[in-house]
Amino acid sequence: MQNWILYGIAASVFFAINTIVYKVAAQKGNFSPYYGSFVFGLGIVLLFSILFVFKPSFSFEWKSGSLAMIAGVVWGLGFLAIAIAISKGGNVSQLAPIYNTNTILAVLLGIIFLKEIPDVSQVFRIISGAVLIVIGSVLVSI
Protein backbone atom coordinates (compact mmCIF):
# COMPACT_ATOMS: atom_id res chain seq x y z
CA MET A 1 0.00 0.00 0.00
CA GLN A 2 1.30 3.44 -0.88
CA ASN A 3 2.03 5.97 1.89
CA TRP A 4 -0.47 8.53 0.64
CA ILE A 5 -3.28 5.99 1.09
CA LEU A 6 -2.32 5.53 4.76
CA TYR A 7 -2.40 9.30 5.27
CA GLY A 8 -5.84 9.41 3.63
CA ILE A 9 -7.09 6.72 6.03
CA ALA A 10 -5.57 8.58 8.99
CA ALA A 11 -7.30 11.80 7.89
CA SER A 12 -10.62 9.96 7.67
CA VAL A 13 -10.23 8.64 11.23
CA PHE A 14 -9.17 12.03 12.62
CA PHE A 15 -12.04 13.86 10.90
CA ALA A 16 -14.54 11.30 12.22
CA ILE A 17 -13.24 11.68 15.79
CA ASN A 18 -13.23 15.47 15.35
CA THR A 19 -16.92 15.56 14.46
CA ILE A 20 -17.90 13.47 17.49
CA VAL A 21 -15.73 15.45 19.93
CA TYR A 22 -17.04 18.76 18.57
CA LYS A 23 -20.68 17.66 18.92
CA VAL A 24 -20.07 16.53 22.53
CA ALA A 25 -18.37 19.88 23.26
CA ALA A 26 -21.29 21.79 21.74
CA GLN A 27 -23.78 19.81 23.82
CA LYS A 28 -21.83 20.04 27.06
CA GLY A 29 -20.64 23.62 26.66
CA ASN A 30 -23.80 25.12 25.23
CA PHE A 31 -21.79 27.65 23.19
CA SER A 32 -22.50 29.37 19.90
CA PRO A 33 -21.18 27.76 16.70
CA TYR A 34 -19.10 30.90 16.12
CA TYR A 35 -17.35 30.63 19.49
CA GLY A 36 -16.93 26.89 19.04
CA SER A 37 -15.41 27.39 15.60
CA PHE A 38 -13.06 30.05 16.99
CA VAL A 39 -11.81 27.75 19.75
CA PHE A 40 -11.55 24.93 17.22
CA GLY A 41 -9.35 27.21 15.10
CA LEU A 42 -7.17 27.96 18.11
CA GLY A 43 -6.61 24.22 18.48
CA ILE A 44 -5.43 24.05 14.88
CA VAL A 45 -3.06 27.00 15.39
CA LEU A 46 -1.71 25.38 18.58
CA LEU A 47 -1.03 22.07 16.82
CA PHE A 48 0.76 23.60 13.87
CA SER A 49 2.74 25.99 16.10
CA ILE A 50 4.09 23.00 18.01
CA LEU A 51 4.86 21.12 14.80
CA PHE A 52 6.62 24.19 13.41
CA VAL A 53 8.86 24.42 16.50
CA PHE A 54 10.01 20.82 16.11
CA LYS A 55 10.16 20.74 12.32
CA PRO A 56 10.77 24.27 11.09
CA SER A 57 10.64 24.75 7.36
CA PHE A 58 9.78 28.26 6.42
CA SER A 59 10.12 29.04 2.78
CA PHE A 60 7.38 31.52 2.04
CA GLU A 61 6.16 32.31 -1.43
CA TRP A 62 3.34 34.81 -1.92
CA LYS A 63 1.44 32.91 -4.61
CA SER A 64 1.33 29.51 -2.91
CA GLY A 65 1.00 31.07 0.55
CA SER A 66 -1.98 33.13 -0.59
CA LEU A 67 -3.64 30.11 -2.16
CA ALA A 68 -3.09 28.12 1.03
CA MET A 69 -4.65 30.96 3.04
CA ILE A 70 -7.68 30.99 0.72
CA ALA A 71 -7.97 27.21 1.11
CA GLY A 72 -7.92 27.67 4.89
CA VAL A 73 -10.65 30.30 4.77
CA VAL A 74 -12.81 28.09 2.53
CA TRP A 75 -12.24 25.13 4.87
CA GLY A 76 -13.14 27.34 7.84
CA LEU A 77 -16.41 28.32 6.17
CA GLY A 78 -17.19 24.65 5.65
CA PHE A 79 -16.48 23.88 9.29
CA LEU A 80 -18.61 26.83 10.39
CA ALA A 81 -21.50 25.46 8.31
CA ILE A 82 -21.11 22.11 10.09
CA ALA A 83 -20.96 23.84 13.49
CA ILE A 84 -24.16 25.77 12.75
CA ALA A 85 -25.90 22.59 11.56
CA ILE A 86 -24.89 20.83 14.80
CA SER A 87 -26.10 23.80 16.87
CA LYS A 88 -29.46 23.58 15.10
CA GLY A 89 -29.83 19.97 16.25
CA GLY A 90 -28.29 18.15 13.31
CA ASN A 91 -27.44 14.52 13.97
CA VAL A 92 -23.86 13.58 13.12
CA SER A 93 -25.05 10.26 11.71
CA GLN A 94 -27.15 12.15 9.15
CA LEU A 95 -24.97 15.23 8.72
CA ALA A 96 -21.64 13.51 8.05
CA PRO A 97 -22.76 11.66 4.89
CA ILE A 98 -24.26 14.87 3.54
CA TYR A 99 -21.16 17.02 4.01
CA ASN A 100 -18.90 14.21 2.86
CA THR A 101 -20.43 14.49 -0.59
CA ASN A 102 -17.53 16.95 -0.88
CA THR A 103 -15.68 13.90 -2.20
CA ILE A 104 -17.72 14.05 -5.39
CA LEU A 105 -17.11 17.78 -5.76
CA ALA A 106 -13.38 17.35 -5.14
CA VAL A 107 -13.16 14.62 -7.79
CA LEU A 108 -15.08 16.70 -10.34
CA LEU A 109 -13.10 19.87 -9.61
CA GLY A 110 -9.84 17.90 -9.77
CA ILE A 111 -10.79 16.57 -13.18
CA ILE A 112 -11.91 19.98 -14.47
CA PHE A 113 -9.34 22.38 -12.99
CA LEU A 114 -6.31 20.20 -12.22
CA LYS A 115 -6.66 17.95 -15.28
CA GLU A 116 -6.46 14.86 -13.05
CA ILE A 117 -8.28 12.70 -15.52
CA PRO A 118 -8.37 9.06 -14.37
CA ASP A 119 -7.31 6.38 -16.79
CA VAL A 120 -9.98 4.20 -18.36
CA SER A 121 -9.56 1.39 -15.81
CA GLN A 122 -10.45 3.77 -12.95
CA VAL A 123 -13.41 5.59 -14.52
CA PHE A 124 -15.98 2.91 -13.61
CA ARG A 125 -14.80 2.73 -9.99
CA ILE A 126 -14.78 6.52 -9.59
CA ILE A 127 -18.26 6.96 -11.10
CA SER A 128 -19.64 4.02 -9.08
CA GLY A 129 -18.17 5.42 -5.87
CA ALA A 130 -19.59 8.88 -6.58
CA VAL A 131 -23.05 7.47 -7.28
CA LEU A 132 -22.97 5.46 -4.05
CA ILE A 133 -21.99 8.57 -2.08
CA VAL A 134 -24.94 10.49 -3.51
CA ILE A 135 -27.35 7.63 -2.84
CA GLY A 136 -26.06 7.32 0.73
CA SER A 137 -26.40 11.04 1.45
CA VAL A 138 -29.95 11.06 0.07
CA LEU A 139 -30.93 8.01 2.13
CA VAL A 140 -29.68 9.40 5.45
CA SER A 141 -31.15 12.86 4.90
CA ILE A 142 -34.76 11.77 4.24
C-alpha positions in Angstrom: 0.0 0.0 0.0 1.3 3.4 -0.9 2.0 6.0 1.9 -0.5 8.5 0.6 -3.3 6.0 1.1 -2.3 5.5 4.8 -2.4 9.3 5.3 -5.8 9.4 3.6 -7.1 6.7 6.0 -5.6 8.6 9.0 -7.3 11.8 7.9 -10.6 10.0 7.7 -10.2 8.6 11.2 -9.2 12.0 12.6 -12.0 13.9 10.9 -14.5 11.3 12.2 -13.2 11.7 15.8 -13.2 15.5 15.4 -16.9 15.6 14.5 -17.9 13.5 17.5 -15.7 15.5 19.9 -17.0 18.8 18.6 -20.7 17.7 18.9 -20.1 16.5 22.5 -18.4 19.9 23.3 -21.3 21.8 21.7 -23.8 19.8 23.8 -21.8 20.0 27.1 -20.6 23.6 26.7 -23.8 25.1 25.2 -21.8 27.6 23.2 -22.5 29.4 19.9 -21.2 27.8 16.7 -19.1 30.9 16.1 -17.4 30.6 19.5 -16.9 26.9 19.0 -15.4 27.4 15.6 -13.1 30.0 17.0 -11.8 27.7 19.8 -11.5 24.9 17.2 -9.4 27.2 15.1 -7.2 28.0 18.1 -6.6 24.2 18.5 -5.4 24.1 14.9 -3.1 27.0 15.4 -1.7 25.4 18.6 -1.0 22.1 16.8 0.8 23.6 13.9 2.7 26.0 16.1 4.1 23.0 18.0 4.9 21.1 14.8 6.6 24.2 13.4 8.9 24.4 16.5 10.0 20.8 16.1 10.2 20.7 12.3 10.8 24.3 11.1 10.6 24.7 7.4 9.8 28.3 6.4 10.1 29.0 2.8 7.4 31.5 2.0 6.2 32.3 -1.4 3.3 34.8 -1.9 1.4 32.9 -4.6 1.3 29.5 -2.9 1.0 31.1 0.5 -2.0 33.1 -0.6 -3.6 30.1 -2.2 -3.1 28.1 1.0 -4.7 31.0 3.0 -7.7 31.0 0.7 -8.0 27.2 1.1 -7.9 27.7 4.9 -10.7 30.3 4.8 -12.8 28.1 2.5 -12.2 25.1 4.9 -13.1 27.3 7.8 -16.4 28.3 6.2 -17.2 24.7 5.6 -16.5 23.9 9.3 -18.6 26.8 10.4 -21.5 25.5 8.3 -21.1 22.1 10.1 -21.0 23.8 13.5 -24.2 25.8 12.7 -25.9 22.6 11.6 -24.9 20.8 14.8 -26.1 23.8 16.9 -29.5 23.6 15.1 -29.8 20.0 16.2 -28.3 18.2 13.3 -27.4 14.5 14.0 -23.9 13.6 13.1 -25.1 10.3 11.7 -27.1 12.2 9.1 -25.0 15.2 8.7 -21.6 13.5 8.0 -22.8 11.7 4.9 -24.3 14.9 3.5 -21.2 17.0 4.0 -18.9 14.2 2.9 -20.4 14.5 -0.6 -17.5 17.0 -0.9 -15.7 13.9 -2.2 -17.7 14.1 -5.4 -17.1 17.8 -5.8 -13.4 17.4 -5.1 -13.2 14.6 -7.8 -15.1 16.7 -10.3 -13.1 19.9 -9.6 -9.8 17.9 -9.8 -10.8 16.6 -13.2 -11.9 20.0 -14.5 -9.3 22.4 -13.0 -6.3 20.2 -12.2 -6.7 18.0 -15.3 -6.5 14.9 -13.0 -8.3 12.7 -15.5 -8.4 9.1 -14.4 -7.3 6.4 -16.8 -10.0 4.2 -18.4 -9.6 1.4 -15.8 -10.5 3.8 -13.0 -13.4 5.6 -14.5 -16.0 2.9 -13.6 -14.8 2.7 -10.0 -14.8 6.5 -9.6 -18.3 7.0 -11.1 -19.6 4.0 -9.1 -18.2 5.4 -5.9 -19.6 8.9 -6.6 -23.1 7.5 -7.3 -23.0 5.5 -4.0 -22.0 8.6 -2.1 -24.9 10.5 -3.5 -27.4 7.6 -2.8 -26.1 7.3 0.7 -26.4 11.0 1.4 -29.9 11.1 0.1 -30.9 8.0 2.1 -29.7 9.4 5.4 -31.2 12.9 4.9 -34.8 11.8 4.2 
